[in-house]
Amino acid sequence: MMPTRSLRLLVLLGLLAGCAGQPPAPVKPPACAPCPVCQACPPQLPPTPPVQPPARPLQAARWEDVQGWPGEDPGAAWPPFLESCKHLQKQAIWKDTCAAALALPAEEARDPARLKAFFEARLKPWQVANPDDSKEGLVTGYYEPLLKGARHRGGAARHPLYAPPDDMLTLDFGDLYPELKNLRLRGRVEGKKVLPYWSRAELTERQGQMKDKVLVWVNDPIEAFFLEIQGSGRVQLPDGSLMRLGYADQNGQPYHSIGRWLINQNELKPEQASMEGIKAWAKAHPERLEELLGANPSYVFFRILTRSDGGPLGALGLPLTPGRSLAVDPRTTPLGAPVFLATTWPNDSKPLERLMLAQDTGGAIRGAVRADFFWGFGPEAGALAGRMKQKGRMWLLMPADYAPK
């Protein structure tokens, strides 16, 4: 007989999969079977299969195996590494390494050879591998965009950016079920039912009921959409001042690529489905913009950041460093850790090999060998980020006594 705890877990997973837009449990009911929590499951897009972490995602390597390490100057990565140590030093395995890094005299920190010796003496490389044991994966780019807008609706400023709504529930089962520690769902209560939170299209229809959650009104809906993808950005107000926004929450609906939707609709060829290509299509087809954006039910809510200097805050609450911060899948790559990345420049075969810091996450960054390269702020960074879709390899750098679980 199945243990009671396992049975409860199976039932719970079935409920959540059927009613919260999540991938289905291994045993799922018929498509229209009544759902005990929400009574009748609403129409949903086909679920995205979960990306499973590999059986052996970290494989021991030597420094001479790290592609590009001999020619690396770690100097530019040293300041963000010290920032990461503000988080890492709380972990026993990192305590000594971070203490030594923070105590390193400034003149020695300016010496590339001294820094390389520091990393080689204190850290060990682990090559990141995919479930099929392959070592290459996708490396994309992101940036901090600049939008135009206003605090009050008027003129071109007609598209709202919202703070998290008060009626959105966060369902986190990690305390009760450790095996679900990475599963966090969003929902809403209607009567005695818990339903999935509103999709993007539904939120657009409910705009009049969300007025008290508007942070700012922006001029361009497609730029607002890409702000969600980037996770943070700045809005220039009519008086020239800048409002800085950062990720606050998400509606719990699955992310679907609008670039893939355009390809499936035969509107764009795969090589055209870059950020620039999508923006050009949207400008040429304003009558289909709502249809395009509605193809992705996921929606991001923001918060106003009081900081005006430095990079945007990543998942650790630390400022991101252009060209040195990575968004990763934390199931494989621990946040804060140094990562050596070997890839190529956007739309180019020129090697891009450098020491990075895993300081951020992203809804689309799922999988072991998967990274999002932070390029910085403004149009030039946006052009690089929009073109970046490269193959790459990753080596996680951990203290010498680290052992993968």
Residue pairs with C-beta under 8 A, 6 or more apart in sequence:
2 10
9 177
9 179
9 180
10 25
10 27
12 173
12 177
13 25
14 25
14 27
14 28
14 29
15 35
15 36
15 37
16 22
16 171
16 183
16 185
17 23
17 24
17 25
17 28
17 47
18 24
18 28
18 29
18 33
18 35
18 41
19 35
19 37
19 38
19 41
19 194
19 195
19 196
20 171
20 185
20 186
20 187
20 196
20 252
21 44
21 45
21 47
21 196
21 252
21 253
21 254
21 297
22 47
22 183
22 185
22 254
23 47
23 48
23 49
23 50
24 47
32 40
32 41
34 40
35 41
37 193
37 194
38 193
38 194
38 195
38 196
39 193
42 195
42 196
44 196
45 254
45 256
45 297
47 254
48 254
48 255
48 256
50 366
51 329
51 366
51 367
52 131
53 131
53 329
53 331
53 332
53 368
54 129
54 130
54 131
54 132
54 133
54 332
54 368
55 131
56 129
56 133
57 128
57 129
57 130
57 332
57 368
57 404
58 126
58 127
58 128
58 129
58 332
58 396
58 404
59 126
59 127
59 129
60 124
60 126
60 127
61 125
61 126
61 127
61 395
62 125
63 69
63 120
63 125
64 70
65 125
65 127
65 395
66 125
66 340
66 342
66 395
67 342
67 353
67 393
68 340
68 342
68 351
68 353
68 354
69 340
69 353
71 353
72 116
72 340
72 353
72 354
72 355
73 112
74 112
74 115
74 116
74 119
74 355
75 109
75 110
75 112
75 115
76 323
76 324
76 354
77 324
77 338
77 354
77 355
77 356
77 357
78 109
78 115
79 321
80 321
80 324
80 325
80 357
80 359
81 101
81 338
81 357
82 101
82 102
83 318
83 319
83 321
83 357
83 359
84 316
84 318
84 336
84 337
84 338
84 357
84 359
85 94
85 98
85 101
85 102
85 336
86 318
87 316
87 318
87 335
87 336
88 94
88 97
88 98
88 336
88 337
89 95
89 98
89 99
89 102
93 398
93 399
93 401
93 402
94 336
94 399
96 399
97 122
97 123
97 399
100 118
100 122
101 118
104 118
108 114
108 115
109 115
119 338
119 355
119 397
122 399
122 400
123 338
123 397
123 398
123 399
123 400
124 397
124 398
124 399
124 400
124 402
125 340
125 395
125 396
125 397
126 395
126 396
126 397
126 398
126 402
126 404
127 135
127 393
127 394
127 395
127 396
128 135
128 137
128 332
128 333
128 368
128 369
128 393
128 394
128 395
128 396
129 135
129 368
129 369
130 136
130 137
130 367
130 368
130 369
131 368
134 369
135 369
135 393
136 369
136 391
136 392
136 393
137 367
137 368
137 369
137 370
137 371
137 391
137 392
137 393
137 394
138 367
138 369
138 370
138 371
138 389
138 390
138 391
138 392
139 341
139 343
139 370
139 371
139 372
139 373
139 388
139 389
139 390
139 391
139 392
140 364
140 371
140 372
140 373
140 385
140 388
140 389
140 390
141 346
141 372
141 373
141 374
141 375
141 384
141 385
141 386
141 387
141 388
142 229
142 230
142 231
142 327
142 362
142 372
142 373
142 374
142 375
142 385
143 230
143 374
143 375
143 376
143 377
143 378
143 381
143 382
143 384
143 385
144 230
144 232
144 233
144 234
144 311
144 312
144 376
144 377
144 378
144 381
145 223
145 226
145 227
145 230
145 233
145 234
145 378
145 382
146 233
146 234
146 235
146 236
146 242
146 377
146 378
146 379
147 218
147 219
147 220
147 223
147 224
147 227
147 233
147 234
147 235
147 236
148 156
148 157
148 218
148 219
148 220
148 235
148 236
149 157
149 161
149 216
149 217
149 218
149 219
149 235
149 236
149 237
149 243
150 157
150 216
150 217
150 237
150 238
151 216
151 217
151 237
152 217
153 160
153 214
153 217
154 217
156 219
156 220
157 217
157 218
157 219
158 217
158 219
159 217
159 218
159 219
159 220
159 221
159 224
160 207
160 210
160 214
160 215
160 216
160 217
160 218
161 214
161 215
161 216
161 217
161 218
161 224
161 227
161 235
161 245
161 302
162 203
162 210
162 213
162 214
162 215
162 301
162 302
163 213
163 214
163 215
163 248
163 301
163 302
163 303
164 213
164 248
164 249
164 301
164 303
165 210
165 213
165 301
166 213
167 188
167 189
168 186
168 187
168 188
168 197
168 249
168 251
168 252
169 186
169 187
169 188
169 189
169 194
169 197
170 184
170 185
170 186
170 249
171 184
171 185
171 186
171 187
171 194
172 183
172 184
172 185
173 180
173 183
174 180
174 181
174 182
174 183
182 331
185 252
186 196
186 197
186 249
186 250
186 251
186 252
186 253
187 194
187 195
187 196
187 197
187 252
188 194
188 195
188 196
188 197
188 198
189 195
196 252
196 253
197 251
197 252
197 253
198 206
198 251
198 299
199 251
199 253
199 294
199 297
199 299
200 251
200 253
200 293
200 294
200 296
200 297
200 298
200 299
201 290
201 294
201 297
203 210
203 251
203 299
204 290
204 294
213 301
215 243
215 245
215 302
215 303
215 304
216 235
216 237
216 243
216 245
218 224
218 227
218 235
221 289
221 293
222 278
222 279
222 282
222 283
222 289
222 293
225 258
225 293
225 296
226 275
226 279
227 233
227 245
228 298
228 299
228 300
229 364
230 385
231 246
231 247
231 300
231 312
231 360
231 362
232 244
232 245
232 246
232 247
232 305
232 312
232 313
233 244
233 245
233 312
234 242
234 243
234 244
234 245
234 377
235 242
235 243
235 245
236 242
237 243
242 308
243 304
244 304
244 305
244 306
244 307
244 308
244 312
245 302
245 303
245 304
245 305
246 302
246 303
246 305
246 312
246 313
247 300
247 302
247 303
248 300
248 301
248 302
248 303
249 300
249 301
250 298
250 299
250 300
250 301
250 363
251 297
251 298
251 299
251 300
251 301
253 297
253 298
253 299
254 297
254 298
255 296
255 298
255 363
255 364
256 295
256 296
256 297
256 298
257 296
257 364
258 278
258 292
258 293
258 295
258 296
259 268
259 273
259 274
259 277
259 278
260 273
261 292
261 295
261 296
262 268
262 273
262 278
262 281
262 292
263 269
263 270
263 273
267 281
267 285
268 277
268 278
268 281
274 386
274 387
274 389
275 382
275 385
275 386
275 387
276 383
276 386
276 387
281 292
282 289
282 292
285 292
298 363
305 312
305 313
307 313
307 319
310 319
311 319
311 320
311 321
311 322
311 325
311 374
311 376
311 377
312 319
312 320
313 319
313 320
314 320
314 325
314 327
314 359
314 360
314 361
314 374
315 327
315 330
315 335
315 359
315 360
315 361
316 335
316 336
316 359
316 360
318 359
320 359
320 360
320 374
321 357
321 359
321 374
322 374
322 375
322 376
322 377
322 381
323 354
323 373
323 374
323 375
323 376
324 354
324 355
324 356
324 357
324 374
325 356
325 357
325 359
325 360
325 374
326 339
326 341
326 356
326 357
326 358
326 359
326 360
326 371
326 372
326 373
326 374
327 359
327 360
327 361
327 362
327 365
327 371
327 372
327 374
328 335
328 339
328 358
328 360
328 361
328 365
328 370
328 371
328 372
329 361
329 365
329 366
329 367
329 368
329 370
330 358
330 361
332 368
333 339
333 358
333 368
333 394
333 396
334 358
334 396
334 398
335 358
335 359
335 361
336 357
336 358
336 359
337 357
337 358
337 396
337 397
337 398
338 355
338 356
338 357
338 358
338 396
338 397
339 355
339 356
339 357
339 358
339 371
339 394
339 395
339 396
339 397
340 353
340 354
340 355
340 356
340 394
340 395
340 397
341 352
341 353
341 354
341 355
341 356
341 371
341 373
341 392
341 393
341 394
342 351
342 352
342 353
342 392
342 393
342 394
342 395
343 351
343 352
343 353
343 373
343 390
343 391
343 392
343 393
344 350
344 351
344 352
344 390
344 391
344 392
345 351
345 352
345 390
346 384
346 385
346 387
346 388
346 389
346 390
347 387
347 388
352 390
355 397
356 371
356 373
358 396
360 372
360 374
362 372
364 372
365 371
365 372
369 392
369 393
369 394
371 392
371 394
373 385
373 388
375 381
375 382
375 384
375 385
375 388
